[in-house]
Amino acid sequence: MAGDMSLDREALTCPTDPDQQLVILTAEPGTPCHEGLRFLRSGTAALSPVGSGPTGEQPQRVVVG
């Protein structure tokens, strides 16, 4: 849908629970990758509902924009 993207990734680990992380993906403004992220954020892309993982687990969430 949005094509291949090269993104910057930052992972913040919870100090009291190292198994939990907040992963942030960003792209340089004005680049095709940035436009791809904006497209995905718009809700136009198909999203899986919470709890729809293969074992009923919640999927990982990514904060964009």
C-alpha positions as CSV (number, residue, x, y, z in Angstrom):
1,M,0.0,0.0,0.0
2,A,2.6,2.5,1.0
3,G,5.5,0.7,-0.6
4,D,9.0,0.2,0.7
5,M,10.1,2.7,3.3
6,S,13.4,3.6,5.0
7,L,12.5,4.8,8.4
8,D,14.4,6.0,11.5
9,R,13.6,3.8,14.5
10,E,13.8,4.6,18.2
11,A,12.9,2.1,20.9
12,L,12.2,3.4,24.5
13,T,12.3,0.7,27.1
14,C,10.2,0.9,30.3
15,P,12.6,1.0,33.2
16,T,10.3,-1.0,35.5
17,D,9.4,-3.6,32.9
18,P,12.1,-4.1,30.3
19,D,9.9,-6.4,28.3
20,Q,7.8,-3.4,27.2
21,Q,9.0,-0.9,24.6
22,L,7.6,2.0,22.8
23,V,8.8,1.9,19.2
24,I,8.8,5.2,17.3
25,L,9.3,5.2,13.5
26,T,9.9,8.5,11.7
27,A,10.9,9.7,8.3
28,E,12.4,12.9,7.0
29,P,9.6,15.5,6.2
30,G,8.9,15.9,2.5
31,T,10.3,12.5,1.5
32,P,8.4,9.7,-0.2
33,C,8.8,7.8,3.1
34,H,7.2,10.6,5.0
35,E,4.2,10.6,2.6
36,G,3.9,6.9,3.0
37,L,3.7,7.3,6.8
38,R,1.1,10.0,6.4
39,F,-0.9,7.6,4.2
40,L,-0.8,4.9,6.8
41,R,-1.7,7.3,9.6
42,S,-4.7,8.5,7.6
43,G,-6.6,5.3,8.3
44,T,-6.8,4.5,4.6
45,A,-4.6,1.5,5.1
46,A,-6.2,-1.7,6.4
47,L,-5.7,-2.1,10.2
48,S,-6.0,-5.2,12.2
49,P,-8.3,-4.9,15.3
50,V,-6.8,-5.3,18.7
51,G,-6.6,-9.0,19.8
52,S,-6.4,-10.2,16.2
53,G,-2.9,-11.6,16.5
54,P,-2.3,-15.3,15.7
55,T,-2.8,-16.3,19.3
56,G,-5.3,-13.6,20.2
57,E,-2.6,-11.4,21.7
58,Q,-2.6,-7.7,21.1
59,P,-0.5,-6.8,18.1
60,Q,2.5,-4.5,18.6
61,R,1.5,-0.8,18.3
62,V,3.6,1.8,16.5
63,V,3.2,5.5,17.1
64,V,3.4,7.5,13.9
65,G,3.3,11.3,13.5
